[in-house]
Amino acid sequence: MHLARIGKLHLKISFEAGADITISDAKWIGSQLTGLSDEQIKDAFRASNYPPEEVDRLSVALRQRIAALINVSSHVASRP
């Protein structure tokens, strides 16, 4: 389980390795994460003691991954 606090936002994500995550699940978590501002995302990395030069790079990467969750297509190949 992951528990994160970003400002007044508390984010709790719990999953089991190998659990089936549906496209709907991915889109839902993406929609929840889009509510985070860029400053909140940066604050989370700063709170995790990432060096300042990494904060911007990681924030951009996370924002891209959130966008990918929202835009996940039903054409995604299923896992073997």
N, C-alpha and C positions, 0 to 999 in steps of 0.2 A: 504494500500500500504506500502511496505517496501522499504526503500532506504538505501543502504549501500555503503560506500566507503572503499575500501581496497587498499591502496597504490594509484596507478594511475587508478585502476579499479573501475568503478562505477557500481553497481548492483541494478537494479530496478525490483522488483517483485510485480506484482499487481494481485490480484485474489478476487473473491467474494466467501463468504462462501457458500458451497453447489454446487459450480460450478463443472461441469463434466470435469475431467482432464483425457485425454486419455493416453494410454500406450506410444504413440508416444510423447506426451507432456512431460511425466516423463523422457523418455530417452533423449529428447532434453535438458531439464534443467540439467540433470545429465551430459551430454556431455559438456555443458557450464561450469559447476562447476568444472569439472576435470581439467580445465585449471588453476585453482588456485593452487599455490604451498602450501606446508605445512606451510611455513613461513607466507604467506599471510593469511591463515586461522587463524593461531595463532595471527597474528597482529590484525585481526578483533575482536577476543575475548579480547585481551589486550586493544584495543581501547574502548571496551564496559565495561571496568573496572572490568573484571573478575579477581579474585585473581590468582596469578601465579600457584598455585597448581591445579586450575581448567582448565587452558588453555590447557595443554596437554591432559587431559581426554576428554574435549569437542571437541578438534581438531580430536582426534581419532574417536570419536562418529560421528562427521560430515562426516569424510572421509568414514566411513562405510555406512552411509546413502546415500552419493553420489554414492557409488558403488552399493547399492541396487537399486537406480533409474536407473542406466545404465543397470543393469541385470534384471530389471522387466520383467516378462514373460507374454506372451499373455494368459497364463493359469490362471492368477489372477482372482479370482471369482469377479463377478460384485457386486456392492453394491445393497442391497435390495431397 
